[in-house]
């Protein structure tokens, strides 16, 4: 064995050791997150289920083997009774008892299950009042949801939020609390309840109201199985010449980025693969409600291919009632029908194309496949004495490259910003001027900013022409020109569409400049 010679460990060696250990920790955590993402994404196969309008005529025989054998059907829609705001009804027209007697709904559900199928019930929809918008008593609202879940022995429910059911923030919170309590009570009886949130979207993703609805569910502790995107009725949000399938894919990609931000800000970050698993897509087959928008058979094939490529958790369609070519007696297929698609389907059905390769069941796998990652406890408030960077304030202006701490996380400004909260839940990652770096670590202290000796760089001047790479000082802060510029202040406002020609020197660059000035 060797003998210790009494030499002291130099600061350089100590620094290298710290860097090495930090790299090992980072690599380990990254590998662990990757493993979690892969494991969670692999739990449960993707599934397909068609929405079926229960109250429309002619009545759809969703229970028959030729229609739904081995399939899941999403029965639509349970809404508030027009006379009793806390009583569930089918489309305002039938109480649950009336639906059983007049539509034989309970019996048909039992028949579907005999044929190896199952039902999901969707609450809400576009035309009537979702229960949470009319029932203001939290316990009665819980009772209404529970009555439906218990009556049809549901393991999965769908919350289709549109119009007033989406834009009412009080209803969002009330609904979320009731659903959380419903999940808790069923879990106590060893019964799982999976919850999907179905929301409208544009090619730019969810609306602010849609993001708030997701946030309300996450904040209430609801175990969301996923968010189902309505890829339909895009209207003016669809670019001129953009096909329905391209608009649908754009909507899904944009929503994926938004959800990544929302889950992270709720303290429940998900890997990209897991997040795709928590998403679904629902096109309106054939002619949409918006004139000129037609989702074709070819589009259905492409959407299925996209879903399988990304690992989407589910596909659905509106609706099973419409999945056939219109008859010759229907004169204008440009007008939406409740009973046919408005396109020539030949021998194909949209359901066949969309469900291709999706062999899973809605209730397969755990309710929430998250594997909690062990994390060290952190303080609940920001403390300048234990933060590596200054605490963010709404009154300060930050230029590109500025680092701050907010809610025990470090952020870096992507462009000029004033008053933009770093962890604003209504702003998706691509639109936020802040990029999350990571959490403030235990034991951190403020990192001192290197101070440049006077005269290291010239002060910026309005009339001076600067070329790429030239450095200046502005109010004591060092900047480097990104391209030719004249008259553009380094502190001037910049945006994604009109970026600043200046970038702030990083601490590493500053330290190199300080060292060079000392020589």
ZISUL-V726308 format. One record per residue. N is the residue number from 1. RES is the residue in one small letter. PSI is psi in whole degrees, 0 to 359 (none if undefined). Layout:
BEGIN
<<N	RES	PSI> <N	RES	PSI>>
END
This chain:
BEGIN
<<1	x	147> <2	x	164> <3	x	131> <4	x	128> <5	x	6> <6	x	2> <7	x	144> <8	x	151> <9	x	122> <10	x	159> <11	x	325> <12	x	313> <13	x	320> <14	x	319> <15	x	319> <16	x	322> <17	x	314> <18	x	315> <19	x	318> <20	x	314> <21	x	319> <22	x	320> <23	x	320> <24	x	316> <25	x	314> <26	x	315> <27	x	319> <28	x	315> <29	x	320> <30	x	317> <31	x	321> <32	x	317> <33	x	318> <34	x	318> <35	x	315> <36	x	315> <37	x	315> <38	x	318> <39	x	314> <40	x	319> <41	x	333> <42	x	350> <43	x	117> <44	x	134> <45	x	153> <46	x	151> <47	x	163> <48	x	139> <49	x	136> <50	x	142> <51	x	139> <52	x	123> <53	x	115> <54	x	324> <55	x	349> <56	x	151> <57	x	145> <58	x	150> <59	x	133> <60	x	131> <61	x	70> <62	x	342> <63	x	347> <64	x	145> <65	x	325> <66	x	343> <67	x	316> <68	x	19> <69	x	126> <70	x	10> <71	x	160> <72	x	141> <73	x	135> <74	x	103> <75	x	132> <76	x	144> <77	x	142> <78	x	127> <79	x	178> <80	x	143> <81	x	144> <82	x	342> <83	x	338> <84	x	102> <85	x	340> <86	x	15> <87	x	127> <88	x	147> <89	x	164> <90	x	107> <91	x	29> <92	x	344> <93	x	334> <94	x	128> <95	x	170> <96	x	322> <97	x	319> <98	x	321> <99	x	325> <100	x	317> <101	x	316> <102	x	327> <103	x	356> <104	x	34> <105	x	315> <106	x	317> <107	x	321> <108	x	325> <109	x	316> <110	x	324> <111	x	318> <112	x	319> <113	x	328> <114	x	329> <115	x	24> <116	x	18> <117	x	185> <118	x	168> <119	x	147> <120	x	145> <121	x	134> <122	x	129> <123	x	133> <124	x	240> <125	x	180> <126	x	337> <127	x	332> <128	x	188> <129	x	117> <130	x	145> <131	x	319> <132	x	342> <133	x	338> <134	x	331> <135	x	103> <136	x	354> <137	x	114> <138	x	318> <139	x	322> <140	x	324> <141	x	315> <142	x	316> <143	x	323> <144	x	313> <145	x	316> <146	x	323> <147	x	318> <148	x	313> <149	x	318> <150	x	319> <151	x	318> <152	x	10> <153	x	57> <154	x	143> <155	x	347> <156	x	136> <157	x	160> <158	x	130> <159	x	101> <160	x	103> <161	x	116> <162	x	157> <163	x	227> <164	x	331> <165	x	346> <166	x	323> <167	x	356> <168	x	104> <169	x	327> <170	x	319> <171	x	323> <172	x	314> <173	x	317> <174	x	317> <175	x	315> <176	x	317> <177	x	319> <178	x	318> <179	x	321> <180	x	314> <181	x	322> <182	x	316> <183	x	318> <184	x	313> <185	x	322> <186	x	325> <187	x	325> <188	x	335> <189	x	16> <190	x	37> <191	x	123> <192	x	152> <193	x	112> <194	x	140> <195	x	123> <196	x	138> <197	x	118> <198	x	123> <199	x	146> <200	x	154> <201	x	158> <202	x	175> <203	x	345> <204	x	0> <205	x	202> <206	x	152> <207	x	170> <208	x	322> <209	x	322> <210	x	318> <211	x	323> <212	x	325> <213	x	319> <214	x	314> <215	x	319> <216	x	319> <217	x	314> <218	x	318> <219	x	329> <220	x	350> <221	x	15> <222	x	135> <223	x	91> <224	x	126> <225	x	331> <226	x	176> <227	x	122> <228	x	123> <229	x	125> <230	x	102> <231	x	73> <232	x	165> <233	x	54> <234	x	331> <235	x	222> <236	x	348> <237	x	343> <238	x	128> <239	x	150> <240	x	127> <241	x	352> <242	x	127> <243	x	163> <244	x	323> <245	x	322> <246	x	322> <247	x	322> <248	x	315> <249	x	320> <250	x	319> <251	x	320> <252	x	317> <253	x	318> <254	x	319> <255	x	324> <256	x	315> <257	x	320> <258	x	316> <259	x	325> <260	x	319> <261	x	316> <262	x	317> <263	x	321> <264	x	316> <265	x	340> <266	x	4> <267	x	21> <268	x	58> <269	x	142> <270	x	145> <271	x	162> <272	x	322> <273	x	318> <274	x	321> <275	x	320> <276	x	323> <277	x	333> <278	x	16> <279	x	153> <280	x	171> <281	x	138> <282	x	103> <283	x	159> <284	x	112> <285	x	145> <286	x	222> <287	x	124> <288	x	174> <289	x	331> <290	x	126> <291	x	136> <292	x	353> <293	x	113> <294	x	122> <295	x	109> <296	x	172> <297	x	318> <298	x	323> <299	x	322> <300	x	320> <301	x	317> <302	x	323> <303	x	320> <304	x	319> <305	x	317> <306	x	316> <307	x	317> <308	x	326> <309	x	318> <310	x	342> <311	x	34> <312	x	143> <313	x	329> <314	x	158> <315	x	145> <316	x	182> <317	x	152> <318	x	112> <319	x	170> <320	x	329> <321	x	332> <322	x	2> <323	x	64> <324	x	159> <325	x	139> <326	x	146> <327	x	169> <328	x	337> <329	x	355> <330	x	106> <331	x	325> <332	x	99> <333	x	353> <334	x	349> <335	x	130> <336	x	134> <337	x	147> <338	x	353> <339	x	359> <340	x	163> <341	x	335> <342	x	3> <343	x	157> <344	x	109> <345	x	352> <346	x	228> <347	x	4> <348	x	159> <349	x	152> <350	x	324> <351	x	320> <352	x	316> <353	x	318> <354	x	329> <355	x	358> <356	x	121> <357	x	356> <358	x	96> <359	x	2> <360	x	178> <361	x	148> <362	x	331> <363	x	17> <364	x	147> <365	x	172> <366	x	161> <367	x	312> <368	x	109> <369	x	14> <370	x	139> <371	x	110> <372	x	133> <373	x	130> <374	x	129> <375	x	150> <376	x	143> <377	x	143> <378	x	162> <379	x	155> <380	x	347> <381	x	159> <382	x	136> <383	x	118> <384	x	329> <385	x	341> <386	x	22> <387	x	134> <388	x	332> <389	x	166> <390	x	150> <391	x	135> <392	x	140> <393	x	149> <394	x	345> <395	x	348> <396	x	146> <397	x	135> <398	x	132> <399	x	170> <400	x	131> <401	x	350> <402	x	136> <403	x	140> <404	x	170> <405	x	137> <406	x	126> <407	x	45> <408	x	25> <409	x	148> <410	x	138> <411	x	155> <412	x	137> <413	x	130> <414	x	336> <415	x	181> <416	x	136> <417	x	145> <418	x	120> <419	x	3> <420	x	115> <421	x	129> <422	x	325> <423	x	36> <424	x	118> <425	x	347> <426	x	357> <427	x	126> <428	x	169> <429	x	318> <430	x	333> <431	x	343> <432	x	140> <433	x	359> <434	x	140> <435	x	122> <436	x	127> <437	x	312> <438	x	178> <439	x	155> <440	x	130> <441	x	153> <442	x	137> <443	x	3> <444	x	153> <445	x	163> <446	x	135> <447	x	118> <448	x	137> <449	x	127> <450	x	139> <451	x	122> <452	x	137> <453	x	147> <454	x	135> <455	x	2> <456	x	315> <457	x	153> <458	x	153> <459	x	145> <460	x	140> <461	x	140> <462	x	317> <463	x	350> <464	x	140> <465	x	132> <466	x	141> <467	x	170> <468	x	130> <469	x	345> <470	x	142> <471	x	146> <472	x	168> <473	x	137> <474	x	114> <475	x	37> <476	x	358> <477	x	136> <478	x	136> <479	x	156> <480	x	138> <481	x	134> <482	x	337> <483	x	181> <484	x	135> <485	x	150> <486	x	129> <487	x	3> <488	x	111> <489	x	138> <490	x	337> <491	x	2> <492	x	153> <493	x	140> <494	x	155> <495	x	177> <496	x	320> <497	x	338> <498	x	74> <499	x	158> <500	x	145> <501	x	0> <502	x	146> <503	x	140> <504	x	140> <505	x	139> <506	x	166> <507	x	324> <508	x	315> <509	x	322> <510	x	317> <511	x	321> <512	x	321> <513	x	320> <514	x	315> <515	x	320> <516	x	325> <517	x	334> <518	x	339> <519	x	none>>
END
